[in-house]
Amino acid sequence: MSLKTVVEIEKGAQILKLLGDKTRLSMMKLLQTNECCVCELVEIYSASQPAISQHLRKLKDVGLVKERRKGQWIFYSLNQAYEHYDFVINLLDSFPSQDEHLIELEKQGLRISCCE
């Protein structure tokens, strides 16, 4: 017997609204299995650092992602302690991996090394 997590409509709508943005959805899928620095996300999405930081702030403000500081650098990952983590994971599992973006960064020599 599988246990289902019930998410209130209001909270579900908030999560779906945040993930309704293509960039944030892709970021969440990437962060599902990887920890990434802002500079990596800037390269992946060809966006400005303030734009990427704004997306991450929205995800962090509701608890979907967490951050880890290493010196002046901040690394982001999916927050496994988020109260509706199972709901989010079930959604993310419906989408293809975004890991090819990180593989491409590694080939270009831009994976994390720009932050250390």
N, C-alpha and C positions, 0 to 999 in steps of 0.2 A: 504494500500500500504506500503510495507516494504522498508526502505532505506538501500541500500547496500553501504558498505564502499569500495572504490576502493584503492587498495594498489599497488604501483608501483612494477613492476617485480623485480627490484634490491632489494628493501626493503623487499618484500615478500620472496625472495630467502634467504636473510640474516636471517630473522626470522625462516624460515623453516630449514635452516642449523643449527642454534642454537638448535632448538627443535628436530632435527634429532638424537641427542644424547639421548639415553634411560634414563640416569640419569637426565639430564637437563629437559627432557620432564616430567618425574615423579615428579621432584622438582616443576616444574611450576604448575602441576596439584595439588600438595599438597598445594602450596602457593596461589592457587586460592581462597581457603576458610580458610586458616590458616596463622598465623604469626609464623615463626619458627626461633630458634636460630641455629647457626652453629653447636653447640654441639649436638643438636637433629638430625640434618641432618647427622652428622658423625655416630651416632648410627644407624639411619635408613638404610643408604647405606653401612655400614661397610667399610667406606673409611677413609682415613687420613684427618685431618683438612685442610692441604694445598690443597688437591685434591678438597674437597668440596668448599673451598674458591675460588679456580680457576674457578669452574663452576659458582658460584654466581657472581664473578667478570665479567665474560663474559656476563651474563644475565643483570647485573647492568649497564655495559658499554653502552649497546644499549637502556637502559631505561625500560626493561621488568620487573625488580624488583626494589624495593626501600628498604632502610634500615632505621631502627630506633635504636638509641643508648640508652641503659639503663646502666649507669655506664660504665664498661668495656665490656659489652656484646652488640652484634649487632643482631637485629632481622630483618628478611627479610619477605617481603610480595609482592604480585603482585602489580605492579604500575598501578593503575586505571587511572592515568593521561597520560599514554603512548598514543602517537598519534594513534597507531593501536591496541588499547586495544580491540575493538570489534572483529577485525580479530583474535586476539589471543584467546579471549574467545570462539569464534565459534569453533576454533580448539580444545581447551581444553575440551569443552563440549562433544566432540566425544569420550573421553576416560573415563574409569572407575575411580571412586574416589580412592584416595590414603590415605584416612583418617585412614584406618586400621593400618597403620604404627604408627600413633600418639596414637591410642588406645592401641597398644602393648607397646609403650613407657610408657604410663600412668600406665599400669599394672605392669611394671618393676620399676616404681618409678623414671623414667628418664625424664619425661616430664617437661621441663623448670626448674625444681628444681635444676638441675646441674648448672644453670646460676645465681642463686640468693643467 
